Amino acid sequence: MYKTQDQETALLREELSKLLTTLKHNREKVPLDVLKTKYKKGYDTLCVSIKRSASDYAKRTALCGIRIHEDYLDEAAAVINGTIERCGILKLLSKAAFSHQDIDEFDSLIGTLREKILDGLEPFYRKHLGLYITPECLENPDVAPLIYCTANDCVLQDGKWIPLELYKTGSARLQEKCV
């Protein structure tokens, strides 16, 4: 599943990169006012394609792996959308795409956006905590229960959110941070 997501993300990035290269080439060869008049249809089509591609790639990259239980989707969406609106990165993403035609700058900004979204979700996750009592806790009173978040169905282990299903199978140590 993760490989397929990674491949799809790579394809979206490649598509956006090609579109940005085309835009950069066009702007280097043809004055902007000519692009907007004589070549209006093609230029507008390219810009619409860039908007769509940039949006798809940014969403997929910034939100990849974020886990939200369906019962908490509305509340989490409000947190995520509010974070995006307040941080001002969307304008910078647009500038990276349309003014600079720089995929590396775009990637860096998406990374910053992702960090801001994850930071914004932490208080949300902390509002939905409980204890997860393992069989070991019941057998040995010295073993503490785990912190469990109902909003993302993860347990907190070594400062990282680990999907409960991975914790139960014992493969939690092999996984990245669950978000």
C-alpha positions as CSV (number, residue, x, y, z in Angstrom):
1,M,0.0,0.0,0.0
2,Y,2.7,2.5,1.0
3,K,4.8,1.7,-2.2
4,T,1.8,2.4,-4.4
5,Q,1.2,5.7,-2.5
6,D,4.9,6.6,-2.9
7,Q,4.7,5.8,-6.6
8,E,1.6,7.9,-7.1
9,T,3.2,10.8,-5.2
10,A,6.3,10.5,-7.4
11,L,4.2,10.5,-10.5
12,L,2.3,13.6,-9.3
13,R,5.6,15.3,-8.6
14,E,7.0,14.4,-12.0
15,E,3.9,15.7,-13.7
16,L,4.1,19.0,-11.9
17,S,7.8,19.3,-12.5
18,K,7.2,18.9,-16.3
19,L,4.5,21.5,-16.3
20,L,6.6,23.9,-14.4
21,T,9.5,23.4,-16.8
22,T,7.1,24.1,-19.7
23,L,5.9,27.3,-18.0
24,K,9.5,28.4,-17.4
25,H,10.5,27.7,-20.9
26,N,7.5,29.5,-22.3
27,R,8.1,32.6,-20.1
28,E,11.8,32.7,-21.1
29,K,11.0,32.6,-24.8
30,V,7.8,34.6,-25.0
31,P,6.8,37.8,-23.2
32,L,4.1,37.4,-20.7
33,D,1.7,39.8,-22.4
34,V,2.0,37.8,-25.6
35,L,1.4,34.5,-23.7
36,K,-1.8,36.0,-22.2
37,T,-3.1,37.3,-25.6
38,K,-1.8,35.5,-28.7
39,Y,-1.3,32.2,-26.9
40,K,-4.1,32.7,-24.4
41,K,-5.8,29.4,-24.9
42,G,-2.7,27.3,-24.5
43,Y,-1.3,29.4,-21.7
44,D,-4.5,29.3,-19.7
45,T,-4.7,25.5,-20.2
46,L,-1.2,25.2,-18.9
47,C,-2.0,27.3,-15.9
48,V,-5.1,25.3,-15.1
49,S,-3.1,22.1,-15.4
50,I,-0.4,23.5,-13.1
51,K,-3.1,24.5,-10.5
52,R,-4.7,21.0,-10.6
53,S,-1.4,19.2,-10.5
54,A,0.1,21.4,-7.8
55,S,-3.1,21.0,-5.7
56,D,-3.1,17.2,-6.1
57,Y,0.6,16.9,-5.3
58,A,0.4,19.3,-2.3
59,K,-2.6,17.5,-0.8
60,R,-1.1,14.1,-1.2
61,T,2.2,15.1,0.2
62,A,1.1,17.3,3.1
63,L,-1.6,14.9,4.3
64,C,0.1,11.6,3.6
65,G,-0.2,9.2,6.5
66,I,-2.4,11.4,8.6
67,R,-4.8,9.1,10.4
68,I,-8.2,10.4,11.5
69,H,-11.0,8.1,12.7
70,E,-14.2,8.8,10.7
71,D,-16.0,9.9,13.9
72,Y,-13.6,12.8,14.2
73,L,-13.3,13.9,10.5
74,D,-15.3,17.1,10.8
75,E,-13.4,18.3,13.8
76,A,-10.0,17.3,12.3
77,A,-10.8,18.9,9.0
78,A,-11.6,22.2,10.8
79,V,-8.2,22.0,12.6
80,I,-6.3,21.2,9.3
81,N,-8.1,23.9,7.3
82,G,-7.6,26.5,10.0
83,T,-3.9,25.7,10.2
84,I,-3.6,26.0,6.4
85,E,-5.4,29.3,6.3
86,R,-3.4,30.8,9.2
87,C,0.1,29.7,8.1
88,G,0.0,31.6,4.7
89,I,1.9,28.9,2.9
90,L,-0.6,28.6,0.1
91,K,0.4,31.9,-1.4
92,L,4.1,30.9,-1.2
93,L,3.3,27.6,-2.9
94,S,1.5,29.5,-5.7
95,K,4.6,31.8,-6.0
96,A,6.9,28.9,-6.1
97,A,4.9,27.4,-9.0
98,F,3.9,30.3,-11.0
99,S,6.6,32.9,-10.4
100,H,9.6,30.8,-9.7
101,Q,8.6,27.5,-11.5
102,D,10.7,25.8,-8.8
103,I,9.7,22.3,-7.8
104,D,12.4,22.1,-5.0
105,E,11.0,25.3,-3.4
106,F,7.5,23.8,-3.8
107,D,8.6,20.6,-2.1
108,S,10.3,22.5,0.8
109,L,7.1,24.6,1.3
110,I,5.0,21.4,1.3
111,G,7.2,20.0,4.0
112,T,6.8,23.1,6.1
113,L,3.0,23.0,5.6
114,R,3.0,19.3,6.7
115,E,4.9,20.1,9.8
116,K,2.5,22.9,10.6
117,I,-0.5,20.6,10.1
118,L,1.0,17.9,12.3
119,D,1.8,20.5,15.0
120,G,-1.8,21.8,14.7
121,L,-3.2,18.3,15.1
122,E,-1.3,17.5,18.4
123,P,-3.7,19.5,20.6
124,F,-6.6,17.8,18.8
125,Y,-5.1,14.4,19.4
126,R,-4.5,15.2,23.1
127,K,-8.2,16.0,23.5
128,H,-9.0,12.4,22.6
129,L,-6.7,10.4,24.8
130,G,-7.3,7.3,26.9
131,L,-5.4,4.4,28.4
132,Y,-4.8,1.2,26.5
133,I,-4.4,-1.6,28.9
134,T,-2.4,-4.5,27.5
135,P,-2.4,-8.1,28.8
136,E,1.0,-7.4,30.3
137,C,-0.5,-4.5,32.4
138,L,-3.0,-6.9,33.9
139,E,-0.3,-9.5,34.6
140,N,2.2,-7.2,36.0
141,P,1.2,-4.0,38.0
142,D,4.6,-2.4,37.3
143,V,3.8,-2.3,33.5
144,A,2.1,1.0,32.7
145,P,-0.8,1.2,30.3
146,L,-0.2,2.9,27.0
147,I,-1.6,6.3,26.0
148,Y,-4.2,5.7,23.3
149,C,-5.7,8.3,21.0
150,T,-9.2,7.5,19.8
151,A,-9.0,10.2,17.1
152,N,-6.2,8.5,15.2
153,D,-6.4,4.9,16.6
154,C,-2.7,5.1,17.7
155,V,-0.7,4.5,20.9
156,L,2.0,6.8,22.0
157,Q,5.3,5.0,22.2
158,D,8.7,6.8,22.6
159,G,7.1,10.1,21.7
160,K,5.6,8.8,18.5
161,W,2.1,7.9,17.5
162,I,2.1,4.2,16.4
163,P,-0.9,2.7,14.7
164,L,-2.6,0.3,17.1
165,E,-2.7,-2.5,14.6
166,L,1.1,-2.2,14.2
167,Y,1.6,-2.2,17.9
168,K,-0.5,-5.3,18.3
169,T,1.5,-7.2,15.7
170,G,4.8,-6.1,17.2
171,S,6.0,-4.3,14.1
172,A,5.6,-0.9,15.7
173,R,9.3,-0.3,16.0
174,L,9.7,-0.6,12.2
175,Q,7.3,2.1,11.4
176,E,7.5,5.9,10.9
177,K,5.6,8.3,13.1
178,C,1.9,7.7,12.9
179,V,0.1,11.0,12.3
